[in-house]
Amino acid sequence: MSNQDWLERSRQAVWHPCTQMKQHETLPIVPIARAEGMRLTDFDGNTYLDGISSWWVNLFGHGEPRIRAAIEQQLASLEHVMLAGFTHRPVVELSERLSALTGLGHAFYASDGASATEIALKMSFHFWKNAGRPQKSRFVCLENSYHGETMGALGVTDVPLFSDTYAPLRRAARVAPSPDARQAGAGMGAEDVALAAAEKLEALFAQEADTLAAIIVEPLVQGAAGMAFHHPRYLREVRLLCDRYDIHLIADEIAVGFGRTGTLFAHEQAGIRPDFLCLSKGITGGFLPLSCVLTRDAIYQRFYHDDVSRGFLHSHSYTGNALACSAALAVLDIFENDRILEKNRATAERFSAALAAVRTHPSVRHFRHLGMIWAFDVETPRTDFARAFFAEMLAAGCLLRPIGNTVYFMPPYCIADAEMEQFAAATLHALDKLGCAGASAAGPALP
Ligand SMILES: *Cc1c(COP(=O)(O)O)cnc(C)c1O
């Protein structure tokens, strides 16, 4: 079977996510036969370097042998058992280890990031209800936030393309200004933007704290907004405001957790602890769906009662799946055994050096880097930039999927020097073709 056969059958039988299917009349689907390390291989033998970790889930490359072995070993004894009334080794060990790493406890599991968002929102509201304050039932999210596509998660997602269509179904959250560092004017830094955003947040809290249960934030990087970075000071200010006004802080680290920003969890860089921590994506190294919500013990205790309805009666059939938990345990082992955070610092230095010419390309604006994320905005007259860039890169054997005019790299941590060079060369070539070379005077200054 060739690529052509599979893409035709996929077009007939599969409804692809986040896609206007009609665009696949011209933009081909890429059927993947196998993958190893950085490399995806299609049915015709073409290979593509996975520059975005397959939608940000893959940490150590495809087919990582130790994660595969952990799943195989678990498969030999227990594939799954319901978690209501039952428990098993991988879920207990994983919960203990996540608790030791975060200082938060009682891990609650689901399978996708959006479900973790739903759980954190429901838990926060239910906590206040159990505390005799049921009027605290509304949420705050940030401008351009993204927390998933299910109905509750969409309520705290401020991306019009995803949420506007469903406006009549959505219970919209209050939207606070984004601390996006790109807003810094002349003589301002990222920290000034953070403080200004926090000041506006305080005004909102001061007015509406009685009805607010929680604020949900993507710490340090708003991913789907187009990799919008903010200063850690913002998180410190939000933590202080949440304490002052009795509002929960939900850290959605679904995208930024597990070393992506340079620390194991992004909120560590602000020296704060959230009330709820949502994890998913990298948690199994990109092998199996798993998500998790951790919370403070004082919150857990508010549910612990003789009255059944005060308990958190939420569940998913695959909650705490043993195979997924065993993959997550292997991921934590790899972080320790391979000293991944330390190794990533050296890898990041080499990739930044490889991207030096991209950084200074005349169509590039706001080049930014944090941990294992690189992003920049492209000045171009093309309205179809994202798709055209995607196609150019694919032809050069690289998978990158810009968000609007923002190009970003979120590679698996195993990226090698030759692969960095291939990305840099292909990106420069695509920018020369699609960017607006020579327009540098018109745009804002490079940071
Ligand atoms: C991807 C993502 C989600 C949603 O996770 P899914 O597994 O796609 O449901 C939520 N929040 C953030 C920050 C994400 O990046």
The ligand as a MOL file (V3000), in Angstrom:
LIG
                    3D

  0  0  0     0  0            999 V3000
M  V30 BEGIN CTAB
M  V30 COUNTS 15 15 0 0 0
M  V30 BEGIN ATOM
M  V30 1 C -3.1780 20.5110 24.4310 0
M  V30 2 C -3.5940 21.3460 25.5730 0
M  V30 3 C -4.7790 21.0710 26.2600 0
M  V30 4 C -5.7540 20.0160 25.8460 0
M  V30 5 O -5.2040 18.7270 25.8880 0
M  V30 6 P -5.8810 17.5870 24.9960 0
M  V30 7 O -5.1490 16.3410 25.3740 0
M  V30 8 O -5.6420 17.9860 23.5630 0
M  V30 9 O -7.3170 17.5450 25.3310 0
M  V30 10 C -5.0830 21.8790 27.3600 0
M  V30 11 N -4.2690 22.8650 27.7470 0
M  V30 12 C -3.1140 23.1370 27.1080 0
M  V30 13 C -2.2310 24.2390 27.6100 0
M  V30 14 C -2.7500 22.4000 25.9820 0
M  V30 15 O -1.6340 22.7170 25.3110 0
M  V30 END ATOM
M  V30 BEGIN BOND
M  V30 1 1 1 2
M  V30 2 1 2 3
M  V30 3 2 2 14
M  V30 4 1 3 4
M  V30 5 2 3 10
M  V30 6 1 4 5
M  V30 7 1 5 6
M  V30 8 2 6 7
M  V30 9 1 6 8
M  V30 10 1 6 9
M  V30 11 1 10 11
M  V30 12 2 11 12
M  V30 13 1 12 13
M  V30 14 1 12 14
M  V30 15 1 14 15
M  V30 END BOND
M  V30 END CTAB
M  END
